[in-house]
Amino acid sequence: MIKLIACDMDGTLLDSQKRLPPDLLPALKTLGERGVMFAVASGRQYAALRRDLEPLVPHILFICENGGLVMQNDRQILIDPMNPADLPDVISVARTLDRVYPVLCRAKRALIEQTAAPDFIAETKRYYPSADVVPDLMAHTDAQDVCKVAFYDEGDAQSHELPALQDALGDRLAVILSGEHWVDVMKPGVHKGAAMRGLQKMLGIGASECMAFGDYLNDCELLSSVGESYAMANAHPILKAQAKHIAPSNDDDGVMRVIREVFGL
């Protein structure tokens, strides 16, 4: 019996217009009555997830920052931050890359350097509503709660930014493609799957009692941490090859169609 469902947001639960399924809240209430928990698992900041999912807050868990932070009802459940000693090197590498901008993602706020392009700062604040613009990120490398450093690439992250970051940092840190324009640098071993296993241990449930949905490469570990894994029809080919099942696309209400079928809603 499934006791915990984890679901990526962009490209998975949300459609291409960034809309939630209209029947998600009543489904969550029904699942809750049956003892089934639901977690959103995203690379996004908690503040952004909470803002966008306000009506759902009492009914779900939040796996944030690609697994670096887990929250429930504004309470920190798990955190696995980066070593502050690694942060100066990460920021230094960012400064060598053209049209690439870092975001220092702390548990309660994100930091952007004021030298970043104005369009990037405006766009980033949509995803990081608690973001502060600071003169120099190097002045904040002693922070003990940095879950990840997210890098935005104005071009194609997979061909430009990803290999450069992997070459410079990949021997010490996890470098993960999380979207067409985004790469996340994190502590090794921290990802959505590790957060999911942490929740399983905390809740006393096994992988076979869990289901997960995803669409991109930062969902690989999440899908490998559960017994019933679903890649969306619109997912990256590597993820589709890994998943046990293929769900309809995010624009075809794929997550809810599977949930309705599996749980008889």
Secondary structure, 3 states (H helix, E strand, C coil): CCCEEEEEHHHHHCCCCCCCCCCHHHHHHHHHHCCCEEEEECCCCHHHHHHHCHHHHHHCEEEEHHHCEEEECCEEEEECCCCHHHHHHHHHHHCCCCCEEEEEEECCCEEEECCCCHHHHHHHHHHCCCCEEECCHHHHCCCCCEEEEEEEECCCCCCCHHHHHHHHHCCCCEEEECCCCEEEEECCCCCHHHHHHHHHHHHCCCHHHEEEEECCHHHHHHHHCCCEEEEECCCCHHHHHHCCEEECCHHHCHHHHHHHHHHCC
